């Protein structure tokens, strides 16, 4: 219902009431009735707007992972891309392009994986061994192959082949692939020793002409032994922080921002982290260096023991206000955090210790920024817009907008109203009389809201503004938010905190 209809209805009611009253008067009293001039006055609602803590979080969740922490406080988390190191990264599968010549009855086969390690044993997976055997004899030859360093179920690798004679020398055979899956390799000699025993039909031992052994690959499902100290540099990494893009404008100070480096490790190898540097980047691209005693050396982390094979052991390094200057440098308008760190394998260079690696072993390093909404906030603005019926005030002589606010959020708000005509694009901004503010909801000592504050504010239009307001059909309530004590005390944002704003109009007519 537009204003004209409301006004006509009111006039009709007034006429009806007047007629009803007059019917109670005697005719001789009518002549004594004195009428006073008055301007009709009308109060009517325009809109109801709700702002809740969940609205803030829903907006922030577009760019951040927001969860409740153990204190039931909304907390935003920002992560970088994880660094992942698998077994194949440390001990890649080694393939052999060319067969290994067998020039004598005893041949040493190299094990490439041992070049930079002191492994004691490993278990092969999915690998194959193929022999190409030749004979110059004029009869069938029996060849027994043995590799002492290969065992399965306690038995040494041992297999026998026959090189048939087809009536004309030389003779040759290429064996079917032998599956090496599950064979345990003893690395104590640093190589595999291939021995063959070749005999003719008379039982005489013979030497084969050049023959070949082809190992398809060396790939292990399990490794055990000592691994030398080495470093894996991660290089400079970045965590993007999008809070200043979500909140419209303003200053905010989180009371305990934290930077975590989380490591999940299933390698049975000690791992250390050297955090080389961390920088906080502001909106003006200024780089502020994080300072902490944690930069002084390598930080050793927990890792699985032999009785914990298959388990993932998690550990983390945290920079907070207690061990760094993060509170001073992580102020408002943070855009990103840059960090550079190294992963150190066997950081204490334990030369006699035994470690293990499973086929499923992996280490994952995640960097994460944690910002709980226990924060001081100053001049941060949020908005809520609603459509309204055009007021159409051709006969208006006075208009005052009234805000009745029930505030259940522990922040104070300076409200302003923006009226807009979506057709013409004209707009009108109103501020409250005496620059009144919405007072924060009272809290207990822990910062939790205990009751709702009641507020009434007025926005009176002057003569020039009255001429502009007639066709406005969009109302935006802008709320400049501030934590208690002019933004100096922290406030806690928790689920279910709501502020209800009812906007009404009081009008006089010509």
N, C-alpha and C positions, 0 to 999 in steps of 0.2 A: 504494500500500500504506500503510495507516494504521499508527500506532505499535504498536497491540496486536498486529497481525499480525507486525510486525517483531520484537516482543519474544518472541512464541510461537516464531517460527522460530529465534531465537537460543537459547532454552531447549532446543529440540529438538536443536540442534547440540551444545550443551554436554552434554546427556545422552548423545548418541551418542559424543562424544569420551570421556566418563567411562567408559562401558561398554567402549569399545575399550581404554582404558588398564587397566581392571580385569582384562580377560581376559589381560593379560600378567603378572599377579601370581600368586605361589603362595598357596595358602590360608593358610599359616602366617604370610604377610606382611600379610594383611588386618587382623589384630587389632592390628598396630602402626601402622596408618594413622590419622593425626590430621587431622580436618577443621576448617578455620577458617571462621568466619562471615564472609560478604562480601555486599555489595549489588551486584547486576548493574549494569554500566556499559555504555552504548551511545552511539556517535557516528554520526550519519546526516545526509545533506544535506537542506536545505530548498528552496533556490532558487539560481539563478544570474542575476545582473543585469549587463547591459552598458550603460555610458554612454559615448557617443562625441561627439566634436566635431560630427559630422554630425547627431546628435540635437539639439544646441543650435541648429544652423543651420536644420534642418527646422522647428523650432518657431518660430523667428524669421521664416522665410519666409512664415508665415501673414499677417504684417503688413508685411513689408519686402521689398525687392529685395536679395537677398544674392548676391554674386558673389566670385570670387577676383580679387584685384588682381595687379599685375605681380610682386609678391613672394610669390605663392601664399598670401596671408593672406586669410581670410574678411573681407569688407567689406560692410557694410549701407549701402544707399542709400535715401534718402527724398526724394520729389519733391513739388512743388506742381503744380497744374494749369498747363499752359504758356500763355503769352500769345502769340497768333498774330496777325500783321498781314499781310494779303494785298494784292495790287495794288488790289483793289476797295475796300479800306478807305481807302487813300490817294487813289485816283482812281476814285471810284464811277462806274458807268454813269449817264449823264445822259439822261433821256427828255424828250421834248417833248410836252406835252399838246395844244397848239394849233399850227396851221400858221403859217408866217411869211408875212405879206403881201408880195407883189411889187408895189410901187407905182411903180417906175421901172425903166429898163433896167439900172440898176446898183443892187444891193442888198447891204448888209453883213449877213452872218449871224453872230450871236454864237457864241463858243466858250466855254461855261461853265467848262471845265476850266482855263482860263488865268487865272482871277481871282486865284489866290494862288500862281502859279508864273511862271517865265520859260522855258517850254518852247520848244524850237526846232522840233521836228517830232514826229509820231506816226503810227502806222499803224492805220487803222480795222479793226474786225472785226465782221462780221455785221450791219452797219447798212444802212439803205435810205433812198433819197431818192425822193419822189413829188411830182409837179407836178400842180396843178389850174389849167389855162390857159383863158382866156376871150378871145373875139374879137367885135368889133362889125362886122367886115367882111362884105361880101356875096359873098365868095369864100373859097377855101381859103387858110389862112395857114400859113407855115413858120416855126418858131421854133427857133433854135439856142441852146442853153444852154452856158455855159462858167464854170468855176470855176478860176481860175489857181492857187489854193493846194492844189488836189487833183491829184495825179499818180499814175500807175500805170505801171510799166515805162518811166518817163521821159516819158510822154505826159500832157498836161494833160487834165483832165476836160472832155469836149466831146461833146454829144449833140444830136440834131435830132428835132423832133416836128412833126406836121402837125395843124392844127385844121381838120377838114373843115367844109364849108358844106353844110347840109342843106336849103337853100332859104329859110330864115328866120333872120335874125339876132336875138339874139346866138347864137354857137356856143361850145361848150365841150368840153374833153377832160380826163380824169383819166388820167395815164400809168400804165403798169405800174411796179411798184417797181424801182428801179435798185439793184443790189447794190454796196455801197461797200466790201466786204471786200477788204483788201489795198491800198487807196488810201492814199498817204502825204499827210499834212497838213502844210503849211508854216505854222508859227505866227508867223512873223516880223511879220506885220501885225496880229496879235491878233484877227483875224476872218477869215471866208471871204467872198470877193467874188463874188457871183452876177451874171453879165452875160448879157443875152439880146439876140438880134438877131431881130426879127420882121418878116416881109415878106409882102405880099400876092402874088397871082398875077402882077401886073405888075412885081414886083421892088421895089416901093416899100417903104421902111422905115416901119413903123408902131409905135405905142405900144399895148400891150395894156391893156384895162381891168383893174381889180384882179384879180390872180391870186395863187396861193399855192404855197409850197414847204413840204413836210412832211418833216423828217428824223426818222426813227423814234427814233434815239438816237445819242449819242456814246459809243462804247466802243472802247478802244484795246488792241491786242495788243502795242504797243511805244510807248514814250515816251522822248524824249531832250531834255535841256536842263538848266537850273538850277532847283533847288528850294530855296525859302527855308527858313531855320531854323525848326523848330517842335518842340513838345514833346508827348509822349504820356504822360500820367501813368497808371501801372498801379494806383495805390491800394494799400492795405494787403493783402498776401497772406499766407497761412499754409502752413507745411509741418508736418504732424503727424508726431511721432516716437513710435513705439510700442515701444521697447525695454523700458521699465519695465513694460509690460503683459505682455511675453513672459517675461522673467525674473521669477521669483516674488517675490523681494524682495532688497534689498541695495544696496550702493554700488559704483559702477564709475566709472572715469576713463579715457576714451579718450586715448591719447597724442598723437594728431594729428588731431582732428576738423577737417573742412573744410566750408566753405559755398561752393558754386559757383553763379555765375550764368552759364549757357551760352547763347550766342547763335549761331544758325544763320541766315545772311543771304544771300539771292540777289538783293536789290535792289542795283543799281549806284549806291548812295547811301551816303555815310558816315553811320554811326550811332554815337552815344555813349550811355553809360549813366551816370546819376547815381544812385548808391545813397544814399538819403536817411537811412535808419536800419534797423537790424536789432536785434531783441530775442530773447533766449533765454528761454523760458517754462518754469519748473519745475513739479513736481507740486503745489507749494503756491501756484501761480499767480503767483509772484514773477517780475517782468519784469527781466531783466538786460540792460543795453545793451551791444552790441558796439561796441568802439572800434577805430578803424583809420585810418591815413593815407589809405586809399582813399576815405574820405568827403569828402576835401578839395575835390573838383571832379568834372568830367565825365571819364569814361574813354572814350577813343576806341577803336573796334574796327575790325578789318579788314573790307573789303568787296570785292566783285568789281570788277575793272577791265573795260574794254571788250573785251579779249581773253579774258575769263573769263565771258562771257555764258552763262547757263544753269548755272553752277557754284554750289554752296552753300559759302560761306566760313564756317568755324566759329571762334569765339573764346570766351574765357571770362574771368571775373573770379573769383578765388579768395581767400577769407579763410581764413587758417590761423594756426598758432601763430607764424609768422615775421613776419606783418604785422598781427596783431591780438591782442586779449586773449581769443580764442575758447577757449583752453585753460583759462583761469580761470573763464569764465562758463558753459561747456558741461560742467558736471560731472554728477553722477548725477541720475537722475530727470528727464530732459528730456522734456517733453511736446509741445512745438511750438516753431517758430521763426517769428517775424513779420518781414516786411520790406516796405519801401516804396521804390520806385524809379521813375525817369522814363526813357523812351526819347527821345533827342534826335536829330532828323533834321538833317543838315548842321550838326553842333555847332560847327564853326569858322566858320560863315557865309561859306563860299566863294562869292562872288557871280559869279565869272567861270568857274567850273568847270562842265564838262558831266557830267551823270549820266544813267543809263538805268534804265528799268523795263520788265520783260517781263511778259507776261500771267501767267506762272507764278511771278513774284517773290513771295517771302514772307519774313518775318522771324519767328523763333520764339525766345522767351526762356523758358528753363527754369531754375528754382531747384532746387538739389539739395544735400542734406546727406550727406556721406560720413563713415562711421565704420568704420575698419578695426579688426579685433579684435586689435590690439596694445594691450592695455589693462591697467590695474591694477584688480583686482576684490577686493572685501572683503564678506564676509557675503552673497554672492548664493547663493540656494538653488535646487537642482534636485531633482526627485523621479523615482523609478521604482517602479512598483507591479507585483507579481506575485501570482497566486493560489497558495495552498499548501493541502495537505491538513490538515484539523483535527488537532491533535496529540493530543487526547484523553488527557491524562496523569492518570488516576485514581490511579495508584500511584507518581507521581513525587515524589521527595524533593529533587531538585536538577536545575537546568537552566541551561546557559550557552550562549548563541548565539555563534558564532564567524564572523568575517568574514576571509576570505583575499582580499586585493586585489592585483591587478596593475594599476598605474596608469601609463598612457602619456599622460596629460594633464599639462601643465606647471602645474597648480594643486594646492594642498593642499586637502584636504576634511575637514571635521568631520562624521562620519556619526552619524546616529541612526536607530533602527528604530521603525516604527509598525506594531503588530499590531492588526488590526481583525476584529471579528465582523460580517460583512455582514448577518446576520439581526437580531441584537439591537442593533447599532450600538455596542456596547462597543468600547473601544480601549485600547491600552496603548503608551506611548512609552518606549523604552529608550535610554540613552546609554552609551557605551563606558566600560569601567573606566579610571580615571585620565585620563578625557577625552582619550584618544589620538586622533591625527589621522592621516589618510592623507597621506604625504609626496608632494610633486610629483615628476613624472618629471624626471630630470636633462636639462638642455639645454646646447647649446654657446653660444658667445659671441653668436651671431646669434639665440638664442632658440628654435632648433629642437630638438625632443626627440631625444635620442641613445640612450636606453635606458628600460626600464620599471622603476619602483620596486616593491619587494615589501613588503607590509604584512600584519600579522595583528592583529586587534582582537577583544576579547571583550566580551560583554554578559551579565552575570550577573543572574539574576532572584532577588529576595528571596521570602520566604515568601508575602507578600500578593500579589505579582505572579504566583506560581505558581498561585494559586487562580483568577486571571482568564484565564490563557492557554489553557485547555483547548480552547475552540471557535473560536479565532481562525483565519480562513481567508484573510486578505489581508495581505500583507507589503509595506510601503512603505519603501524605502530613501531617506532624505532626506540630501542631501549639501550642506553649507554650503561654498561654494567660496571660495577666497582665493588671490590670486596670491602669488608668493614674497615673503619678508621681511615677513610680516604685511600683505600687500596693498600694499606700497610699491614693489615692482618690477613692471614690465610683463611680461606673458606673451603669447605669440602662439598664437592658435587657428588650426590648419591642418587640412586634410582628413586623415582616417584616424587621428586621435588617439583611443585607446580605453582605457577603464578597465573591467576585468572584476572583478566582486564575486561571490564564492561564499559563500553563507550556509549554515552548518551548525549542528547542535545536538549538545551533549554532555549526557548525562542519567544520573542515578543513580535507582534505584528502591527503593521501600520494601521 
